[in-house]
Amino acid sequence: PKVRVRDDGLVESCLRPGNKGYGGHRGARWHGLRETTQADGRRFVNLSRDGESLRKEVATLVLLAFVGQPPTYQHKPFHRNGVNQDCRLVNLEWTIPEEETS
């Protein structure tokens, strides 16, 4: 299925090919993917392709979709307002966690 990431932090999936309303066609029906939340508030979704599942952090997907790749492998999503559940693009940026810079 096709997946899209919105700047408000919602990750959505569309119907499979061959079904009415697939992809960007008129009448497409998108629905939010089921999320899990860790104790620290970080949100995750499971993406699957060809029978393999991959767990990804929503904040990472939003930054990848709208900002691009992190500058280095050390950069992680940072929530400007301190609320890990708030994955709106305006609240996110790539930063190097303090413990990795010491």
C-alpha positions as CSV (number, residue, x, y, z in Angstrom):
1,P,0.0,0.0,0.0
2,K,1.0,3.6,-0.5
3,V,1.9,5.6,2.6
4,R,2.0,9.4,3.0
5,V,3.2,11.5,5.8
6,R,1.5,14.8,6.7
7,D,3.0,17.9,8.2
8,D,0.7,17.6,11.2
9,G,2.4,14.3,12.1
10,L,-0.2,11.8,10.8
11,V,1.1,8.8,8.8
12,E,-1.6,7.4,6.5
13,S,-2.0,4.4,4.2
14,C,-4.1,4.1,1.1
15,L,-5.9,1.1,-0.5
16,R,-3.9,-1.5,-2.4
17,P,-3.5,-1.3,-6.2
18,G,-6.5,-2.6,-8.1
19,N,-9.0,-1.3,-5.5
20,K,-11.2,1.7,-6.2
21,G,-9.6,5.0,-5.3
22,Y,-6.0,4.0,-5.0
23,G,-3.1,6.5,-4.6
24,G,-3.5,10.0,-5.8
25,H,-6.6,9.3,-7.9
26,R,-9.8,11.1,-7.2
27,G,-11.8,9.3,-4.5
28,A,-8.7,7.9,-2.8
29,R,-9.4,6.8,0.7
30,W,-6.6,7.4,3.2
31,H,-6.6,6.2,6.8
32,G,-4.2,6.8,9.7
33,L,-1.9,4.0,10.5
34,R,-2.1,2.4,13.9
35,E,0.4,3.9,16.3
36,T,2.2,2.8,19.4
37,T,3.5,5.2,22.0
38,Q,6.6,4.5,24.2
39,A,6.7,5.5,27.8
40,D,8.6,8.7,26.9
41,G,5.8,9.7,24.5
42,R,7.6,8.9,21.2
43,R,5.2,7.7,18.6
44,F,5.9,4.7,16.2
45,V,4.2,3.1,13.3
46,N,4.8,-0.2,11.6
47,L,5.4,-0.1,7.8
48,S,5.3,-3.3,5.8
49,R,6.4,-4.2,2.3
50,D,6.7,-7.6,0.7
51,G,5.8,-9.3,4.0
52,E,8.5,-7.5,6.0
53,S,7.6,-5.1,8.8
54,L,9.7,-2.1,9.8
55,R,9.0,0.0,13.0
56,K,9.7,3.7,12.4
57,E,9.4,6.8,14.7
58,V,6.8,9.2,13.4
59,A,9.0,12.2,14.1
60,T,11.7,10.7,11.9
61,L,9.2,10.1,9.1
62,V,8.0,13.7,9.2
63,L,11.5,15.1,9.1
64,L,12.5,12.8,6.3
65,A,9.4,13.7,4.2
66,F,9.7,17.5,4.6
67,V,13.3,18.4,5.5
68,G,15.3,15.5,4.1
69,Q,18.0,13.2,5.5
70,P,19.7,14.2,8.8
71,P,23.0,16.0,8.3
72,T,24.9,13.1,10.1
73,Y,24.1,9.7,11.5
74,Q,24.2,11.3,15.0
75,H,21.3,13.7,14.3
76,K,18.0,12.6,15.9
77,P,14.5,14.2,15.8
78,F,14.2,17.0,18.5
79,H,10.8,18.2,19.7
80,R,11.1,22.0,20.2
81,N,8.3,22.2,22.7
82,G,9.5,19.2,24.7
83,V,6.4,17.1,24.0
84,N,7.5,13.9,22.3
85,Q,4.0,13.1,21.1
86,D,3.8,16.4,19.1
87,C,5.1,15.4,15.7
88,R,4.0,18.4,13.8
89,L,6.7,19.7,11.4
90,V,6.8,23.1,13.1
91,N,7.8,21.4,16.3
92,L,10.6,19.2,14.8
93,E,14.2,19.6,13.8
94,W,17.3,17.4,13.4
95,T,19.8,17.8,16.4
96,I,22.6,15.8,18.0
97,P,21.5,14.7,21.5
98,E,23.5,16.3,24.3
99,E,24.8,13.0,25.6
100,E,26.4,12.3,22.2
101,T,28.2,15.7,22.1
102,S,29.9,15.4,25.5
